[in-house]
Amino acid sequence: MKKSLLLLFLVVILATLPLITQQGTEFGGADGEAEEAITKIHPEYKPWFNSIWEPPGAETESLLFALQAAIGAGFIGYFIGVMRQRNKQTKQELSEKSKHVTH
């Protein structure tokens, strides 16, 4: 339990430290960086297609990204939990079988 709390504390520190130390800067995404690099290399480049829907603001975009990350983390956590339980159940069944065989 202590180890988990320590790790959680470290994660929170690592996530908030850049936000505190780099105040006043904009944290852009990879899409913006790629667009800027392409424009420098090939100024007359035209995208193949445009977005179907553009979020109304950066906050909405951040919310959708966070929601996507939360759903992914939830899925991964659920999958790990199911696999651990299945593993535990299999070991328990093998243990019970070995008891019946030896007696």
C-alpha positions in Angstrom: 0.0 0.0 0.0 2.8 2.4 0.9 4.6 1.6 -2.4 1.4 2.3 -4.4 0.9 5.7 -2.7 4.5 6.6 -3.3 4.3 5.7 -7.0 1.0 7.7 -7.3 2.6 10.7 -5.6 5.6 10.5 -8.0 3.3 10.3 -11.0 1.4 13.4 -9.9 4.7 15.2 -9.3 6.0 14.2 -12.8 2.7 15.3 -14.4 2.4 18.7 -12.7 6.1 19.7 -12.6 6.3 20.8 -16.3 3.1 22.8 -15.9 4.5 24.7 -12.9 8.0 25.3 -14.3 6.9 26.2 -17.8 4.2 28.7 -17.2 3.1 30.9 -20.0 4.0 28.4 -22.7 1.7 26.5 -25.0 1.8 22.7 -25.0 1.0 21.9 -28.7 0.4 18.5 -30.1 2.2 16.5 -32.7 -0.2 17.5 -35.4 0.6 21.1 -35.2 4.4 20.4 -35.2 4.0 18.2 -38.2 2.0 20.8 -40.1 4.6 23.4 -39.4 7.5 21.1 -40.5 5.7 20.2 -43.8 5.0 23.9 -44.5 8.7 24.7 -44.1 9.8 21.9 -46.4 7.1 22.2 -49.0 5.2 25.6 -48.7 2.7 24.8 -51.5 1.6 21.5 -49.9 -2.2 21.0 -49.8 -3.7 18.5 -47.4 -5.5 15.5 -49.0 -8.6 16.1 -46.9 -10.0 18.3 -44.1 -11.5 17.2 -40.8 -15.1 16.3 -40.8 -15.7 18.1 -37.5 -13.5 20.6 -35.8 -13.9 20.9 -32.0 -15.1 24.4 -30.9 -12.1 25.1 -28.8 -8.8 23.8 -27.3 -10.6 22.8 -24.1 -13.0 20.6 -26.0 -10.2 19.0 -27.8 -8.3 18.4 -24.6 -11.4 16.9 -23.0 -11.9 14.5 -25.8 -8.2 13.5 -25.7 -8.4 13.0 -21.9 -11.7 11.0 -22.3 -10.0 8.8 -24.9 -7.0 8.2 -22.6 -9.3 7.4 -19.7 -11.3 4.9 -21.7 -8.0 3.2 -22.9 -6.6 3.1 -19.4 -9.9 1.6 -18.1 -9.8 -1.0 -20.8 -6.2 -1.9 -20.1 -6.9 -2.0 -16.3 -10.0 -4.2 -16.8 -8.0 -6.6 -19.1 -5.1 -6.9 -16.6 -7.6 -7.6 -13.8 -9.4 -10.3 -15.8 -6.1 -11.9 -16.7 -4.9 -11.9 -13.1 -8.1 -13.4 -11.9 -8.1 -16.1 -14.6 -4.5 -16.9 -13.7 -5.3 -17.1 -10.0 -8.3 -19.3 -10.7 -6.3 -21.6 -12.9 -3.6 -22.0 -10.2 -6.3 -22.7 -7.6 -7.9 -25.4 -9.8 -4.5 -27.0 -10.4 -3.8 -27.0 -6.7 -7.1 -28.6 -6.0 -6.5 -31.3 -8.7 -3.1 -32.1 -7.3 -4.5 -32.5 -3.8 -7.1 -35.1 -5.1 -4.5 -37.0 -7.1 -2.0 -37.4 -4.2 -4.7 -38.5 -1.7 
